[in-house]
Amino acid sequence: MNTLKALALNGAFLAIVAHALIGISLLWDKVLLKKPGTQNLLSYVFWLGAISIFGLVLLGLGFHMPQLRIAGLAFAAGLLDLIASFFYYSALKSGEASDELAAMGGFAPVATALFALWLLKTPAGGEWPGFLLLTAGGFLMFFAERAPLRKMAPRIALAAIGFGLMNVLQKIAFNGTNFVSAYVFFTLGTFFGSMALLIPPSWRRQVFQHSEEAPPKRKFWYMVNRFVAGVGSFLVVFAVSRAHPSLVQSISGVRYVIIFIGAYLVTRYKPSWFRENFQGRAMVMKAIATCLVVAGLVLVALHGGGQST
C-alpha cells in the first residue's frame, strides 16, 4: 500500500500518466479540427478554457486564501495556459500532428528550463541525461519532415514560450501555498481568459455561431475528449507541484510516442480523418525520435522516480 501511495505521488510517474492521456486527447483533437462545426479555432479554445471552471470543485478540499502575490502568479499562469493553447492548437490544425506535437516536445522543455534557471534558480537536477534525450527526440521528430518549419515554427515558438513560463509560475505558486489553493486560482485565470474572448463582437459571433453549427454527436465527443484532456492537464499540474517543471515538461515525449503510433494507424486505416507522411526518410527519423523518447523516459524513471518505481 505504501508503495502504491508513493507511486501515486511521484512526480515522474504522474507526468507519464498525464502526458499519455493528453496524447490520446490531442490525436482526437486533430480529427475534430478537421470536421465542420468544430474546426473554428477560436470557438474550440473558448470552450477549452470555459470548462476549466469545474476546477473549483476542489474548493472544499483544503483551499485557503494565499498571499496576493501567489494568487496573482497562479492566475497569470492560467491566462498563459489559454494563450499558449491557442497557438498550440493553431499549429496542430495547420501541420502534421506528429510533427507539431513533437516540436513542442523539443521547444517547450527548453523554454521551461530557461525560465526555471531565471526564476527558480534551479536546473533540472540529476535528470539532465533523460531531459536531453526526451528533448532531442522532440526536435528530431519535428525535422523528420522537410519543410514544416516556415509554416509552424512561429506558432510553436509562441506556444512553447507560453507553456514554459506557465510551468515555472505554477511551480512558484505551489511553493508559496498548497496545491488546492494555487490550482483554484490557476483555473480562474484560464476561465476568465476564455470569457475575455467574448469581448470583441466578431469573436463572440464566431464562438456561438460555430458552436451551434456543430452536430450533437460531435459536441458529445468534443466534451468527452475535453474530459480526458482535463484529467491529463490536472495530473500535469499536480506533477509540477511534485517535481521540477522542466522534467515534467520533458516527459511530454510520451505524447509523441502515442501520437506517432496513433497517426500511423489513422493514416493507414482511416485516411479520411487525416493523413501523414510515414514513408522513407520521414518514417526512419520518426522511429529514431520515438526511441530517443523511450530511452529518455527510462533514464528519468531510473533516476527521478527510482525510489517509488
Phi and psi in degrees as a GROMACS rama.xvg file:
@    title "Ramachandran Plot"
@    xaxis  label "Phi"
@    yaxis  label "Psi"
@TYPE xy
-62.7475  -36.2084  ASN-2
-65.3659  -42.0176  THR-3
-65.3738  -39.4051  LEU-4
-65.0874  -42.6405  LYS-5
-64.0974  -37.9565  ALA-6
-65.4321  -42.3083  LEU-7
-66.0006  -22.8915  ALA-8
-102.536  2.96646  LEU-9
-79.2257  124.936  ASN-10
-60.0336  -42.1281  GLY-11
-65.2752  -43.3309  ALA-12
-64.8363  -44.6636  PHE-13
-58.6231  -41.14  LEU-14
-65.3275  -38.7196  ALA-15
-62.9006  -48.0157  ILE-16
-62.1105  -44.3167  VAL-17
-61.1967  -48.3896  ALA-18
-70.5738  -27.4261  HIS-19
-64.9172  -45.0699  ALA-20
-63.3484  -42.4093  LEU-21
-65.9338  -36.3908  ILE-22
-59.8639  -44.4832  GLY-23
-61.4904  -44.1498  ILE-24
-63.185  -42.6222  SER-25
-66.9233  -33.9194  LEU-26
-62.7233  -41.484  LEU-27
-71.6116  -32.8091  TRP-28
-58.6073  -40.5741  ASP-29
-60.0894  -39.5298  LYS-30
-66.6549  -46.7781  VAL-31
-64.3309  -35.9476  LEU-32
-71.4512  -6.73389  LEU-33
-96.5328  -8.88861  LYS-34
-96.1541  142.188  LYS-35
-59.7699  140.956  PRO-36
93.8594  -25.0191  GLY-37
-127.067  14.087  THR-38
-97.834  -3.93496  GLN-39
-75.5966  118.664  ASN-40
-65.6043  -41.3743  LEU-41
-62.4116  -46.3901  LEU-42
-63.2707  -39.5688  SER-43
-62.0569  -46.6224  TYR-44
-72.7669  -34.2372  VAL-45
-56.9159  -51.7588  PHE-46
-68.031  -29.1419  TRP-47
-58.8351  -43.1438  LEU-48
-80.3022  -35.1156  GLY-49
-62.6324  -39.9016  ALA-50
-75.7302  -6.63272  ILE-51
-66.4117  -13.8406  SER-52
-60.5515  -22.1876  ILE-53
-66.8144  -11.5062  PHE-54
-63.6084  -15.5572  GLY-55
-71.182  -7.47967  LEU-56
-63.2364  -16.7031  VAL-57
-80.604  -2.98557  LEU-58
-55.1571  -35.2833  LEU-59
-86.0315  7.65505  GLY-60
-111.194  33.4288  LEU-61
115.048  20.7029  GLY-62
-73.2092  137.06  PHE-63
-142.658  152.743  HIS-64
-68.7938  116.186  MET-65
-79.6921  177.24  PRO-66
-58.9896  149.858  GLN-67
-57.5028  -39.5243  LEU-68
-62.2694  -44.2557  ARG-69
-67.0201  -42.3371  ILE-70
-61.7094  -40.5514  ALA-71
-65.5717  -39.1447  GLY-72
-65.5438  -42.771  LEU-73
-64.8846  -41.1542  ALA-74
-63.3771  -44.0625  PHE-75
-62.8805  -36.9882  ALA-76
-62.5156  -38.5325  ALA-77
-64.417  -41.9692  GLY-78
-61.8422  -43.8337  LEU-79
-62.5114  -35.7432  LEU-80
-59.2371  -43.6243  ASP-81
-69.7504  -42.3486  LEU-82
-63.0032  -46.6358  ILE-83
-63.9983  -36.5225  ALA-84
-63.1314  -36.0311  SER-85
-59.8479  -48.6386  PHE-86
-68.3122  -33.9693  PHE-87
-60.8022  -51.4545  TYR-88
-72.6955  -27.8239  TYR-89
-63.1898  -44.1623  SER-90
-67.7727  -38.7974  ALA-91
-61.1507  -39.7537  LEU-92
-68.7074  -33.0252  LYS-93
-89.5464  -23.3469  SER-94
-118.925  -168.766  GLY-95
-81.388  138.852  GLU-96
-57.8951  -46.949  ALA-97
-66.8778  -32.779  SER-98
-72.0926  -51.8707  ASP-99
-64.6318  -45.497  GLU-100
-67.0781  -37.9139  LEU-101
-70.1105  -34.2793  ALA-102
-61.0026  -39.462  ALA-103
-62.5164  -32.9596  MET-104
-67.0574  -19.2317  GLY-105
-92.5268  -48.5969  GLY-106
-77.0282  -43.5543  PHE-107
-63.4997  -43.9453  ALA-108
-62.0495  -37.2018  PRO-109
-64.3348  -44.9955  VAL-110
-61.2152  -42.2712  ALA-111
-62.7507  -44.1812  THR-112
-62.3447  -40.3052  ALA-113
-66.5745  -43.8642  LEU-114
-65.572  -34.6063  PHE-115
-66.2673  -40.8476  ALA-116
-62.7522  -35.567  LEU-117
-77.7292  -48.0967  TRP-118
-97.7516  -34.1614  LEU-119
-96.4777  -16.5121  LEU-120
62.1994  25.3697  LYS-121
-135.623  137.688  THR-122
-81.0656  -164.645  PRO-123
-82.7439  10.9059  ALA-124
71.7338  -149.498  GLY-125
-77.7584  2.21573  GLY-126
-89.0088  14.2934  GLU-127
-56.0376  -43.3595  TRP-128
-58.2127  -46.228  PRO-129
-65.4949  -40.8721  GLY-130
-57.6724  -45.3794  PHE-131
-66.7904  -39.7473  LEU-132
-66.0678  -43.5164  LEU-133
-61.6551  -43.8668  LEU-134
-66.852  -42.1555  THR-135
-62.2719  -38.1541  ALA-136
-61.6375  -39.7125  GLY-137
-63.8009  -45.4566  GLY-138
-63.6082  -42.5611  PHE-139
-64.5461  -39.1766  LEU-140
-61.3501  -40.5181  MET-141
-63.068  -43.9046  PHE-142
-86.4551  8.52176  PHE-143
-64.429  -31.6046  ALA-144
-89.8737  150.39  GLU-145
-75.6281  -33.1167  ARG-146
-141.854  51.137  ALA-147
-90.1533  -13.1499  PRO-148
-63.2364  -51.0955  LEU-149
-59.7047  -37.3751  ARG-150
-78.4365  -36.9596  LYS-151
-109.026  -24.7227  MET-152
-57.2644  -44.9851  ALA-153
-58.9832  -44.4052  PRO-154
-68.6641  -38.0018  ARG-155
-64.8666  -41.8797  ILE-156
-62.9213  -44.5283  ALA-157
-64.5043  -41.3398  LEU-158
-64.1764  -42.6936  ALA-159
-63.8294  -42.9108  ALA-160
-62.5129  -44.3902  ILE-161
-62.2754  -47.0576  GLY-162
-67.5709  -37.2286  PHE-163
-62.0457  -48.2575  GLY-164
-66.4053  -38.4344  LEU-165
-58.8717  -46.243  MET-166
-59.2779  -42.2108  ASN-167
-71.9492  -40.2451  VAL-168
-63.0877  -37.7385  LEU-169
-58.5196  -47.4032  GLN-170
-62.1371  -40.7518  LYS-171
-62.4335  -41.411  ILE-172
-64.9394  -42.3356  ALA-173
-65.7928  -33.0658  PHE-174
-69.8645  -22.796  ASN-175
-97.0514  -10.6997  GLY-176
-156.822  -174.032  THR-177
-82.4125  169.741  ASN-178
-60.1395  -48.7627  PHE-179
-60.5997  -46.4276  VAL-180
-62.1455  -43.1997  SER-181
-69.1491  -38.8828  ALA-182
-66.8974  -37.3272  TYR-183
-59.5332  -46.49  VAL-184
-69.9731  -31.3607  PHE-185
-61.9445  -47.244  PHE-186
-66.5551  -33.9992  THR-187
-63.5621  -39.201  LEU-188
-62.0677  -43.9026  GLY-189
-65.2984  -42.5622  THR-190
-64.4687  -48.9986  PHE-191
-67.5714  -28.3109  PHE-192
-63.4185  -41.1066  GLY-193
-67.9856  -36.8351  SER-194
-65.0202  -32.615  MET-195
-65.0811  -23.5852  ALA-196
-66.7741  -16.9081  LEU-197
-87.1359  -6.18412  LEU-198
-67.8602  -51.632  ILE-199
-66.3568  126.462  PRO-200
-55.3917  -39.7873  PRO-201
-66.1588  -36.9748  SER-202
-68.4782  -40.2028  TRP-203
-62.0102  -41.4809  ARG-204
-63.011  -41.8158  ARG-205
-60.2927  -45.0679  GLN-206
-60.0055  -51.458  VAL-207
-80.4755  -32.4165  PHE-208
-64.1677  -48.4921  GLN-209
-72.2685  -27.5566  HIS-210
-67.5208  -38.3695  SER-211
-71.5566  -30.1915  GLU-212
-73.4965  -23.9722  GLU-213
-67.9656  130.249  ALA-214
-65.405  153.972  PRO-215
-54.567  -40.5027  PRO-216
-62.1745  -40.814  LYS-217
-70.495  -35.5399  ARG-218
-62.3394  -41.2714  LYS-219
-60.6725  -49.2488  PHE-220
-68.5396  -29.5033  TRP-221
-62.8101  -45.5045  TYR-222
-68.513  -38.0398  MET-223
-60.4857  -43.6895  VAL-224
-66.209  -36.7459  ASN-225
-65.514  -33.4261  ARG-226
-65.2548  -45.635  PHE-227
-60.8541  -46.1438  VAL-228
-63.5754  -36.8252  ALA-229
-64.691  -41.5596  GLY-230
-62.9953  -44.14  VAL-231
-61.725  -44.5268  GLY-232
-64.6185  -39.8979  SER-233
-61.3319  -43.2102  PHE-234
-66.9084  -33.6673  LEU-235
-62.1771  -46.3361  VAL-236
-62.0399  -42.2101  VAL-237
-63.8901  -39.0909  PHE-238
-63.3666  -38.6927  ALA-239
-61.9931  -34.2422  VAL-240
-71.0611  -17.5079  SER-241
-107.484  -14.5912  ARG-242
-144.391  174.17  ALA-243
-67.9854  133.949  HIS-244
-59.6252  -35.229  PRO-245
-68.8757  -31.6632  SER-246
-67.6445  -45.4855  LEU-247
-59.974  -42.0147  VAL-248
-67.5883  -37.4075  GLN-249
-68.0076  -28.1392  SER-250
-70.9617  -7.05629  ILE-251
-59.3573  -11.2306  SER-252
-56.4486  -23.9218  GLY-253
-57.3098  -37.1555  VAL-254
-57.5149  -37.9912  ARG-255
-79.2953  -25.7661  TYR-256
-65.32  -45.1387  VAL-257
-65.697  -43.4582  ILE-258
-63.9331  -42.278  ILE-259
-58.3468  -49.4858  PHE-260
-67.735  -45.3516  ILE-261
-64.3836  -43.6425  GLY-262
-65.0782  -35.2047  ALA-263
-64.4151  -44.4196  TYR-264
-66.4096  -40.3081  LEU-265
-64.3574  -45.4866  VAL-266
-60.3848  -37.7976  THR-267
-79.1701  -41.6337  ARG-268
-110.99  -17.8298  TYR-269
-141.118  59.8186  LYS-270
-65.299  -15.8762  PRO-271
-66.8889  -21.4651  SER-272
-75.5645  -55.7121  TRP-273
-169.888  159.937  PHE-274
-126.519  143.001  ARG-275
-132.689  164.645  GLU-276
-86.8848  114.078  ASN-277
-126.792  48.4233  PHE-278
-127.897  149.108  GLN-279
53.9922  -128.673  GLY-280
-56.833  -43.4019  ARG-281
-61.5607  -42.6138  ALA-282
-63.7977  -44.1465  MET-283
-63.4011  -46.4748  VAL-284
-66.3642  -39.2473  MET-285
-66.4062  -36.5655  LYS-286
-66.4686  -42.7201  ALA-287
-63.5737  -42.4947  ILE-288
-60.9437  -40.5995  ALA-289
-61.6799  -41.4688  THR-290
-63.056  -38.69  CYS-291
-62.768  -40.7692  LEU-292
-63.2599  -45.5953  VAL-293
-62.5513  -42.6545  VAL-294
-62.7674  -40.6424  ALA-295
-62.6017  -40.6766  GLY-296
-63.5792  -38.2251  LEU-297
-61.7889  -44.8284  VAL-298
-64.059  -41.4136  LEU-299
-63.4371  -42.3026  VAL-300
-64.9501  -40.7026  ALA-301
-67.8937  -36.4872  LEU-302
-96.2709  -60.5294  HIS-303
-69.7508  -33.5755  GLY-304
-116.923  20.1461  GLY-305
-57.7094  -40.983  GLY-306
-63.7251  -40.3047  GLN-307
-99.6834  -14.6623  SER-308
